[in-house]
């Protein structure tokens, strides 16, 4: 016997395998039930949405900027320059958080890090001159208080500063 010869088969040791029947029909029935369930859920969601019962919230309404004590200290140690938070999703909601005063529980402001008339133009910090500069036109500057930039409401709760980034205020005057 050579290595490539087939092994001898003992006909008494073979186990007959029955031909399967009905599996295709069962699979088709399961798929049909799944499609009907998906259609029922889709209709239910569409009806609920049309009645106004569904409210879509994608993320928090307020941005938690951090601990007031730590952030006030960082701003003070940085020479009074505001703290920049970059939008990690769309890069269109960059904002500065600034602290004015000595009490870490008061004096918080937040403002957009972009030109209010042209949101594609970023506003950058000039650390030497201690002003904010329009990236598209460096002759346009803003005070470190953010006056002239889009303002966002802030609140201090439990030692943390919160910024309402969804507020539709168009104010460009610092409080």
C-alpha angles and dihedrals in degrees: 000000000000126000093250096049115109116254115256113257123217106218090208092063098054115109113212116232117214116227110252116243133190099016094114091051092050092049091050091050092050091049091049092051091049092051092050091050092050090050092050092050091047092051091048092051092047092051093047092048093049091054091053094243092124119078118188116213116180104188133329121324090224130046116229102221094184143253114344095218094051095042094046089051093050092049091047092047089049092060096262095302114148121250115250121219112192120211105246095196113044104359089229100101103056109152142181124226115203133185120207119187138019102279111085090205093060140039100051122151132171127197140172120272091220139075107274091219095045114026090189089070112082123214113227134193118250098205095190097049093033094227136112115250131203107239093213096047114021091193087072110083135171132204119254087253088069094239108169093027128098108279125216124203116251134198133186115218126167094347094308131108117228125194121201099220092174095059109121094213114138094197115140096182119099114233 
